[in-house]
Amino acid sequence: MNECLTCGLWKQLWCWLEELSSRLQDSNALKLILAVCVALLVLFNVYSGFAMANRCESRSEEEGAGDAGVRIPWNVPFNNQSPINIERNCLELSYFNSPLIWSNYNDVPLGIRLENNGHTLLLRAVFPGRTPSIDGGDLLGRFDFREISFRWSWSNSSGSEHTVDHRHSPLEMQCLHTDAFQDGCISSQGLLVISYLFQFSEDNPFFDVLVQHLVAVQQAGQAVEVPPFPLGYLMPAFYTNFYSYHGSLTEPPCHRGAEWWVHPASLAISERQLNEFRQLRNRRGARIERNARPVQPLQDRTVYLNRFRTGF
Ligand SMILES: *[C@@H]1O[C@H](CO)[C@@H](O)[C@H](O)[C@H]1NC(C)=O
């Protein structure tokens, strides 16, 4: 046996087999069977090694295709994806000294257009003067309002994309803003999404200006101009105590980075009002059952609770 320790792999195996078979009363047939087994094992290992290498190659080809602008599958986990679960026990406090400035949200737009795109409800508006915008706080510049989209589901216990302590809200309203100095181009930088979660309550009169028109966009592809109302009806301004984290858009192309602010106080919606959303249909003519992207891993990101520090 000592002699065997110094020889090459095959010799070593052979020595080991010899010793084993001599112990098993020197049966040559047994020796042969064991040798065949060992050879098969070795072949299997080599084969699976090759198979593994091939799989890695095809995966990197897919990633290459993604970089070339080919559609990225919805569920592929990239870094810093949205939505996330917000764990209220794991927030990091962050203080800011300059107040948030919400401008022009109480102006009445020239027109408001609702559209059912088969996946969600979109609200866009045209303004007579300046586009509503948010500034101040830790923001590096002014962010202009672009559009609002909504997430809901047939079930009371799901609907929102973001969860707080793993609980969904029945409705989430996401208000997309872009860096005011990028000429309206939505690039990988300069996106701010302000999100509001809802809870069941009485009718929310501010939302009736929207909800009463949903009957006109029940089919996918339908759009309607509605009597204009200030966006501030839907988007109450807040000045402190909001969550923030760095994420992405939740629809393709999901890799576009976005800063997310989530207003921690829930807005009110009644079941009657939510049911109007639940009537909207997709491109196949079926009612949209749910339209939230699943919660994505937080990985090494931090979720902040942002507080305005008064007195500075
Ligand atoms: C959903 O919530 C509403 C409002 O609380 C309630 O009236 C309704 O019965 C709930 N539906 C189900 C299926 O639980």
The ligand as an SDF file (V2000), in Angstrom:
LIG
                    3D

 14 14  0  0  0  0  0  0  0  0999 V2000
  -62.0580   42.6880   -0.2060 C   0  0  0  0  0  0  0  0  0  0  0  0
  -62.0390   43.8200    0.6380 O   0  0  0  0  0  0  0  0  0  0  0  0
  -63.2730   44.5400    0.6690 C   0  0  0  0  0  0  0  0  0  0  0  0
  -63.0600   45.7890    1.4820 C   0  0  0  0  0  0  0  0  0  0  0  0
  -62.5070   45.5400    2.7530 O   0  0  0  0  0  0  0  0  0  0  0  0
  -64.3750   43.6400    1.2380 C   0  0  0  0  0  0  0  0  0  0  0  0
  -65.5950   44.3190    1.2140 O   0  0  0  0  0  0  0  0  0  0  0  0
  -64.4560   42.3840    0.3690 C   0  0  0  0  0  0  0  0  0  0  0  0
  -65.4080   41.4950    0.9270 O   0  0  0  0  0  0  0  0  0  0  0  0
  -63.1110   41.6900    0.2500 C   0  0  0  0  0  0  0  0  0  0  0  0
  -63.2230   40.5970   -0.6770 N   0  0  0  0  0  0  0  0  0  0  0  0
  -62.8050   39.3800   -0.3640 C   0  0  0  0  0  0  0  0  0  0  0  0
  -62.9670   38.3500   -1.4260 C   0  0  0  0  0  0  0  0  0  0  0  0
  -62.2680   39.1050    0.6960 O   0  0  0  0  0  0  0  0  0  0  0  0
  1  2  1  0
  1 10  1  0
  2  3  1  0
  3  4  1  0
  3  6  1  0
  4  5  1  0
  6  7  1  0
  6  8  1  0
  8  9  1  0
  8 10  1  0
 10 11  1  0
 11 12  1  0
 12 13  1  0
 12 14  2  0
M  END
$$$$
